[in-house]
Every structure is written in structure tokens, then in C-alpha cells.
């Protein structure tokens, strides 16, 4: 499988930072949040409120730091071996010859989401979107993150090939969860994304987790009035 290093995009977007919510952008006139926030939302929505609306800063956990180091190491190795390509050229070429890319940016102004796909396999008959995670448990939050990448890729490209989302054990080749991005799953992730936008627009409340185990290990427990 040929390796393609995505170095550019033909389409340009009008992008501004949100005036009061850290990390939220306004792209083509609509709020746009990082897809990785869906992982936090599934863990505890109130984390989003504390970190991005109240602006509370915490030290990254060891797991976060370790994950970032692995990402950087894999990306550096990939760049040394990959052929530079624009996003559009890589998509078109993959209809004839399979290729893979890492840290592939996808942006969907329509659904107000954006993010970097850890790894994407583009084959003549299908697209496989992979997110690396520690462990081997497919949580709802991590599945939602991959589903949002699939949605953004589909909307951004209009590609009609079958799209699959997958979770891979970090640092290994083990795909421990994979699913076809069906219309039913697409509707489910759109519903979750709509809820996220409602949180930032103030039309929906941030709901804190009721799991005391999550609270005990939370980075924000010292600043959270809901901590158990």
C-alpha cells in the first residue's frame, strides 16, 4: 500500500476563533468543534464546560503524554517514507491504487466538526478510517469519535466508496473494533453532534457523569462542584 503524506488542500475556508469558548472555531459562519471532544463528551460532558467554557487548565495525564509521544514518533517515521500529495490527489489516485495516510485533516463546515484522522486506508473499493486508542475496549465515546471522522470525510469528499471506521490498539496492528458506516450509524452520530452544538450554544445543559470512579480519576475533580 503506497504511503501518501498529505501536505495541502485545494479548498480554503474562512476560519475565526470563537470569542468566548476556547478551542471552538467559526468556520464558514458556523461553530466548529474538534472531533476529539466527542471522547470527552462520552466520558463526562461537564469536562467540556470546565475546560473550554470556564477555561480551567490542568496538567496532562501520563497516558495523554505517552499517547502524544507515540503519535509523534509514528508520524515522523511515516513522513520519512511517504510521498507528498495533496488531499484531493490522494483521494483520486486511491480509486485505482490503494494508499494510506496519517494525520489526515478532515473539516466539515456543514456539521461543524474537524479533526485529524490517525490513519486512513484508501482502497479502490473502500475507505478505512482508523483511530488509535490505549487498550482494547471500544467505548461509546471512542466509537463516536471515529464515526464523526467518517461523517466529516464523507461530507468533505462526496466519496461513494464504502466507509469503515476502526479502533486500533495503540502501538500495535490490532484492529479491535471495526464497523461499516451505515446510514443508521450516520444518523446516530449526527444526533450526538447536534447535542454538542446545543451545549456550546446554550440550548442544552452540560450533564456531569454519575460514575464516581470517573470522578476520582478526573483531571478536573478539584475544580468541579459535581465531583463525587
N, C-alpha and C positions, 0 to 999 in steps of 0.2 A: 504494500500500500504506500503510495507516494506521500511524502510529508510536505505540507504546504504551510508556510509561515505567513499569516495574513498581516499585511503591512499597510493596507489602505482600503478605503471605501469610496465608491463613486458618489453616493448621496451624502449631502451635508444637511445638518439640522440646526434650527435656531434653538439655542440652549441658554437658559438662565438659571441661577441658583434661586431656590425658594427663599423668600425674605425672612422666614422665621423658623423653618424646620431644617435642621442640619442634615445634609445628605440628599434631601429631596431636590429634584431639579424640575424646571418647567421646560418641556421640550415640545416644540410646535404648539405652544399655548396651553399645554395640559400637564398637570402634575405627573411626574415620572419617578418611580422609586426603584432602588436596586433589588433585583430578584432575590438576592441573598437574604433580604429582610423577611421573606416568607419563612425561612428557617426559624428566625426569632419569633415570628408571629405564632408558629405552631408550638413553640416552647412556652412562651408567655407573652401575650400582646403588650402587657404593661412595660416590658423591657423596651419596646419601641418608643413608648411615651417618655420613659425616663431618659433614654439615650439621645433621642433625636428631637424631642419637643422641649424637654427640660434642660437638655444639654449636659447631663451628668456624664463625666468621664471616669473610666476605670482602667486599671491595668489589664492587658490581655492575659488570658489564662495560658498555662503551659501548653495545653492542647492547641490553642489558637496559634501560638508562636511556632510550635512544631509543624503544624499544618502549613503555615506560610513558608517555612523553610523548605519543606518538601516540594511545594508548588514552584518555588523559585529555582530549585535545583533541576527539576524536570523541565522547566521552561528554558533554562539556559542550555541544557543538552539538546533539546528539540531545535532551538534556533541555530545551533551549530550544524545540524544535519538537514534542515528543511530548506526548500526552495521558496524564495519570496513570491508572493502573489497578492493581487487584490482579492477582496472577498467575493466580488462578482465573478471574476475569472475562475476562482477555485470552485465555486458552485457549478458553473457551466462545464468546466473540464471534467468534473466528477461524474457527469452524466455518461461519460464514455470510459473513464479510468478512475478506479477507486483512489481516494486520498484521505488523509487525516490532518487535522489541525488542532492546535492547543490555544487556550486563552482566546477564544473566538468571541469577539464582541457582538452582541445582538441588541437591537434597540427597536421597541415598538411604541411610537407615539400614540397609536390608536388605543392600546391597552394601558399605556402609562407605565411600562416596565423596561428595564435594561439590565444587562449583566454580561459577565464573561463565562462562556462555557469552558469547563476544564479541558475536555477533549471531544472532538466531533469526528465521526467516521462518515464520509460522504461516498456512497457507493451508487452504481448505476440504478439499482433497484430500491434503495432505501437510505435513510439518514438515521444515524445512531448518535444520540446526544448523551454524553457521559459526565456525571458529576462525581468527584472523588470525596469520600467521607471516611472518617475513622470508624472502625468496627464493621459489623456485617448485619446491622439491623435496619430495615427500611422503615423509618418513622414517617408518619403522615407529613411532617414538616419538610423532610428532605425529599420525599416524593413530590410534594407540591412545588418545590424549588425546580426540580427537573422538568416538571410539566409546564412551568412558566417559561423555561428556556425553549421548550418545544413550541409553545404558542408564539413566542416572540420570533423564533426562526421562521415558522410557517407564515406569519403575517408579514415579516420583513422581505421574504424571498418569493412568496407565492408558489413555492415548490410543491409539486403534486406527488412527489415520491412518498412512500410510506415513511412515517417518522416514528422512531422508537426512543424512549427515554430509559436511561440506565443509571444505577448507582454502582460504584466500584470501590472496593476496599482500598483505602489509600496506600500507595506504595507497592501495590500488587496488580496482577492482571485479573483479579477475581471480580467478575460482574455478579453481584449477589442479588440484584433485583433488576428486572427489565420488563417493559410493557410497551404495547403499541399505543400510540397517541390517537385514540379513537374520538369520534365526535362527542360521545358521552363524557369522556375524561376532559375533553376541551371545554365543555360546558361547566363542569365542576370547577376547573381552575379559574375560569372567567368569574364565577360566583365569588371565589375566595379573593381574587384580585379586586373585584368591586368592593368587597368588605374593607380591604386595605385602604382603598381610596376614601371610603367613608370615614375611616379612622382619622386620616390626615385632614379631611375637610370638616371634621367635627360633627358629622351627622350620625356617627356610630361611636359607642363608648369603648375604651380600651378595657378588655377583660383580663384580670390577673389570673394566673394559674391557681388552682385549688390543691395542687400537689405539693405537700410540704418538703418532699425530697428535692424537687426543683428549686424551691426557695432556699434551702440550705446550701446548695451549690451555686447559687446565682451570684454573678458579679455585682449586682445592684442591691443586694439584700440590706446593706447598711443605709441605703437611701430610699428604700421602698416602704411605704406605710402599709402595704399589703403583705409584707413578709411574715411567714408563719414560723 
